[in-house]
Amino acid sequence: MPFLLGLDLGTSSLKVVLFDENGSVVGRGAAAYPLHTPRPGHAEQDPEDWWRAAGEAARQSLSGVEGPVQVAALGLSGQMHGTVLLDEHNRPLAPAVIWPDQRSASQVAEITRLVGAERLIELAGSPVATGFMAATARWFQQEQPEVWRRVRRLLLPKDSLRWRLTGEFAGDPSDGSGALLLDVRARDWSDEILGALGIERELLPAIQPSAALAGELCSDAAQHLGLPAGLPVVTGAADTAAGLLGGGATGPGELLLTLSTGGQLALPSFEVEVDRQGRVHTFCSALEPEPDRAGWYRLGATLSAGGSLRWLRDNVFALEGEGAYESMTAWAEQAPPGANGLVFLPYLAGERTPLMDPQARGIFLGLALGHGRAELVRAVLEGVALSCYEAYRVLVEGGGRPERLILAGGGSRSRLWGQIVADVFALPVVRLETAEQSAVGAALLAGAGAGHFSAGQEARAWARYGPPLEPDLTRHSLYLELGEVFRRAYLAHREDFPRLASLPV
């Protein structure tokens, strides 16, 4: 079988990975692009930067392969929630507004009121948040009506890139559900939500399965990427949904925890299970629901996972060089579990699950003269794990009972952090060996779309794990006690955070 190509449009870079029929990496490429913040709270990117990066990364992935490269199909995954506005000539009307954008806070409140908080969660599986397409579209309607009147296409980031590749418009349920305009049960756009927001269905692409063929690589795109024209291109999936597939987490017995800048916990589900308090999101998976396929997943998030460690590296220790994190981990290994009585709340950028509090801020609790760099780093590693565990508690409350935890993202490279996660969650932990699990999922969808295999069945064979890390129940008991301190610390200072933020600069 020829190779399969997975393209992942991330927040900071675009990655392209080439796989053989066994899921082994044959070539990889990556190209970065900037995040623009023209005003406080705004987060934008230029789709032309995505297109440039696609060409660079694709050519890199092919450059190390000897002889002619035969590619069977190309699949995509991409950052969720963002918004690309096109005019009647399919030209961008504005920069792409992406998920960290916070301009639409008043629109979030209005959408919740218009649809109804409970009804919105029942329909879309999730509360709306700033940066989601529903809120961004409403912002353009109200704040830039002259732009909105010219909108003829409303696309998520990966769908705008696929249009450049094929000349065809399409969407899929996993990415569509992250727009908060989709009926999560029907796996199609919600006429009720669209009607409440005054968005015409014709602005949105038709929804089709993630593994469906969406078109063929057009000649201009083929030349740009260094690939043959006519190459089949599948619809693709949201990065989290593709990451679940690429990590081999296709059933409710496996919890995927991704420790990157933020932390995400994703738990597959055979049925739509919503949290009526809006603490976690329920989205469509990359697989169509069948008796043996989990068609949905529940997602909890903490905002500053690896971001907290980077803050400590840059703003406290001022460390530079490639070995900075390894040095910090070595320090942390010198401190015992519990960091000698030091607890860290990683709310450096607010918090999502379960607090949904954008004004929450970080805390070191219990600092003493005897604490040094070892305790500071260990407390940060443990604090992030405890924050993720708070999201896990909500998933368990909703009926989740995973048997093991799959650890992904940059944080998975740290064996110490993996062991801390195992001890906090009291679950066996396996660390993914392939960091680009979303690109793996995209390639699996490409193989399924080209008719080579079933993506759900092949996912487990493609996933590569390191040796399992078993939990220590004695340390778990300690972390349960620390978790109580962790929760009380937030509750004790919840009212102080907005007061501190209002102090004159």
Secondary structure, 3 states (H helix, E strand, C coil): CCEEEEEEECCCEEEEEEECCCCCEEEEEEEECCCECCCCCCCEECHHHHHHHHHHHHHHHHHCCCCCCCEEEEEEEECCCCEEEECCCCCECCCEECCCCCCCHHHHHHHHHHHCHHHHHHHHCCCCCCCCHHHHHHHHHHHCHHHHCCCCEEECHHHHHHHHHHCCCCECHHHHHCCCCEECCCCEECHHHHHHHCCCHHHCCCECCCCCEEEECCHHHHHHHCCCCCCEEECCEEHHHHHHHHCCCCCCCEEEEEECCCEEEEEEECCCCCCCCCCCEEEECCCCCECCECCEEEEEEECCCHHHHHHHHHHHHCCCCCCHHHHHHHHHCCCCCCCCCCEEECCCCCECCCCCECCCCCEEECCCCCCCHHHHHHHHHHHHHHHHHHHHHHHHHCCCCCCEEEEECHHHHCHHHHHHHHHHHCCCEEEECCCCHHHHHHHHHHHHHCCCCCHHHHHHHHCCECCCECCCHHHHHHHHHHHHHHHHHHHHHCCHHHHHHCCCC
